[in-house]
């Protein structure tokens, strides 16, 4: 049974909240009356519903946290349905695995995973409309075709709108997968075009579409104070004093779980211990925090010191091999023994916070028998299952509504704030909006893990890369498994191209929670490997582009049965296109340089060139970035380009001065004055080129991020001769201006 | 405490004078276009106008603005669209959209005092508004488009044009 159909849940009709009211406009976005217990009239399948007045409603299945899937996924349906986009109204689908499968935002997978399904859904709905018209008009189906939002009988010129046909079409049997013919690419009207974000009209008017904007009747406002030393739990607090403050409805201790949380999306029911302050408005709760005094039990808390972790890790990474072997290909020892020269470099990256602009919030209403939450989670399905487990209730008793999120970048993959909101609501016996402060968000993140790489390469007399060693030093909370984002990436370039390879690993203890940060693992590997490859080109006396092209090896798919694997032909095309666009090899004034980076991730082949200048004060100006990519077919050109532009900015932002440091288990940075995000004047000019490609589309949210750091750091080297081996570059005294 | 918001007087006598305008707008008045991002005037997501000057509402206690005129994104053009909002749609600026009400309020204030800003002036006026999604290229493009639209048009003509060109999202451009 779907959550939406579960009995007993108080199905609040969204129409009661003007904020989330009815469809606002053509192409506008609203939250579905997820509440509807039966399939709405005129539904042709879970994705397509056509109103009598001509509006074509398409359900957007996956959470949108800015990656544009509320636009891109309905476009795929609309294309095969042959709907006029002006008639389309997009709703957010209810969270219901029986109808929509896995509804999540992660791994740049939404478009990739939904491509076949959504084409089929659109085409099947179109076929039902066509068959309905054939029956009504008594003509052969083959004489019918569609034009946007209508069926056309070519011999007679007779037409009927989808709206006129839909009621009868719902009686048609649903065509099986093989029964409908999908459009030829040449017949696309919508895919590949520039289509404006479906939420744009609401966004520019400041309409209430974000998690923080949710409001339900009788709702009260909560803040939740946790131990700065991550994993500590409260012993006592001055609750009576806090409860006496103006506007405060309650203050209470939640014993919670001691110890830092682990990034386990499916299983975790961890609720960090803390003190909840519940008030009649957000400000009263915030203000009361100033008066709160808590005595913490830190016996199970993290004692991390990021400086000590780094010192241990760098010392380990200086050794060519680590404690355990991960991979051996060919005969690396003999390749190094026979080499003409050996190049070494230790690369390091720091803890990084997500800093999505909308801090975590969640509205929850939990009783002893049911839980209802409104959340911007990237994994609303896991929110449902972990709430069921936490409250020991059947899944049917948990209703989760997906709400647009103000940025994700991996931060909303976990659902700890959803559980906190539900626990506080159950205590209060009322709906509660839990609002994390920015300081909470920065102190209790699942950070991008630091990573350390001891790289060594063997070069032949003619400058070929013959041997490759990578000693990966990973933080680990148990000494056995690397923490999320800190481990070995698996198959990769150049590891699986160079004939003789030795990958080894050493663990360094750390309890600080880490998780997925945009292009996890790839973002640190790209910096280390693509910078090191430039070092090798320099050592070999070769042009970086030529060296990279050669290092990619023979024309091949890395996994012949997997179209989402690295293809060296596609990779070389991207590198060739971007270097041509950037004028690779052109003369530049002193202090200016071009740098190149390539990375394959998320099924995308992406190459980037950065042009920077470096002055005597170590100020770095990133003037321009070129990016060329083979992502397969492009669904929404404007959306994909926007994701790429944003990834470049994010990459510059992170490499400039983003760094989380830890002392005695507590995060030292509290807000943006200590953790700067890139601002408009620092933002480079960006040129995006998507290569013509007939492969199925892949996701655009992540793969353009990894090449940014190496392209810029290689450009800095070419501009001033200084090699950057540690991020952020502020650690070496560079400043992005 | 009486505060004028989008041309309408609101009596907030019962409210804590320390309460920042942001939370009064959001929790007491249901005007949620201004967003909470940092609470310390670093990100600009809460930008509104105080007597036509863009300010960070998260740092503005109610007690300090009695009798002043506040304009929020909801009051910028009502149900119609200001030329800046139109340009924002035309350039498909937003990704997540969370910062954009603040960006638009800063941009509209800039064009009100300087309808033809240089790139440097745009950079200066917009440096206080963070876009974590990185839509800066499009923000600059949209401001320049709005600027072109605003030049040479009388206030009446701009209003006419807004009315004529009123449009919604979801259009191909």
Interface residues (C-beta under 8 A of the other chain):
Chain A: X19 X24 X25 X26 X27 X28 X64 X65 X66 X67 X68 X85 X86 X88 X90 X190 X193 X194 X195 X196 X197 X198 X199 X200 X201 X202 X203 X204 X205 X206 X207 X208 X209 X210 X212 X213 X215 X221 X246 X247 X281 X282 X283 X284 X286 X287 X355 X356 X357 X358 X359 X404 X405 X406 X407 X408 X409 X435 X437 X438 X439 X638 X639 X642 X643 X645 X646 X647 X648 X649 X650 X653 X671 X672 X673 X677 X678 X679 X680 X681 X683 X685 X686
Chain B: X16 X18 X19 X20 X23 X24 X26 X27 X28 X30 X31 X32 X33 X34 X35 X36 X37 X38 X39 X40 X42 X43 X45 X72 X73 X74 X79 X81 X85 X88 X89 X90 X92 X93 X94 X95 X96 X97 X98 X99 X100 X101 X104 X122 X123 X124 X126 X127 X128 X129 X130 X131 X132 X133 X134 X135 X136 X137 X138 X139 X140 X167 X168 X169 X170 X171 X172 X173
